[in-house]
């Protein structure tokens, strides 16, 4: 019988992957596709949808995203057949394609539009999603999860041209929440590869926009090995107490772009000899 912790974790995971807000994600107003608004509700659940949607996203990655620039590929039909799947698909398209590109689909005679926004995997329009593209789109989806039924603006940053930031954005979004990485397109037979590490400001406590952002924090009450959104908790992204060396998750930090690079699912000190390295990492910042 599943434990209460396992059940709670499953419900949270179900909630974020299935009940993305019906409202279309908004494009950035201060930089190139880097400021995003997100809402993932946590109060509409179905126990059988997680495995279905994981299989659907896995299939989606093995095909091009559209039969042409506008029409959704038939491989998307499984996701598009339900409101929850269409919500998830809208976020996938938003993360993968740039602003100005819209995928259209007709489901039971009703037309739907799915606009691009961030542009992390534009080649997916014409070919299957590459491993690098899977990593970037996954990191984008994980970064936009919210454990609460609220809309919070976040700045998403990483070593990808689509995540370029403006000076004003760097100033306006100055609190470092954490970093997100993994692969939501992995086989549904494998454990979820969803990881988050805690940023410096999040480690110092709740303030500003961090109050309603809990996906990079460990679930101290029920399961400290996972975050409050059910992701694997990789520890602090960096060593915030250098006087006494403390294990951390990411090998490097780009101070010019203000983001982490080359992160791991488990913390260590300087060396991760047998650990998988994630190079498609998105670091999130919020307003003070």
Secondary structure, DSSP 8 states (H G I E B T S, - for coil): ---HHHHHHHHHHHHHHH-B-SS-----SSSSS-EEEE-B-SS---TTHHHHHHHHHHHHHTS-SBSSSSBB-GGGHHHHTSHHHHHHHHHHHHHHSBTT-EEEEEETTEEEEEE-BB-S-GGGGTS---HHHHHHHHHHHHHT--SSSS-EEEEEE-SSGGG---HHHHHHS-EEEEEEEEETTS-TTS--EEEEEE-HHHHT---GGGGG--TTSEETTTEEEEETTS-EEEEESS-S-TTS---EEEEEEETTTTEEEEEEEEEESS--TTS--B---EEEEE--
